[in-house]
Amino acid sequence: MKEIKPGIYKHYKGKLYEVIGIARHSETLEELVVYKALYESKEFGRNAVWVRPKAMFAEKVVVDGNEVPRFEFIREK
């Protein structure tokens, strides 16, 4: 699986996120990506923090018949 490094990523739907680091689930030891939104959401507020399984964060999704990364690394912070 590809390395997920800290920095700024673009979600395939267009919004930006900052990857803070990699955490492990305390029971399963599954790797989780910890990241925060770089925008304000009416529902979740400013800079909401999220976790997602590393495998899902790094996977490709199909958009308009094309495979694209779910999150694309843009730059270091």
Helices and strands as residue ranges (DSSP letters): E 7-11, E 16-24, E 31-37, E 40-41, E 45-46, E 49-53, H 54-58, E 60-63, E 66-69, E 71-75
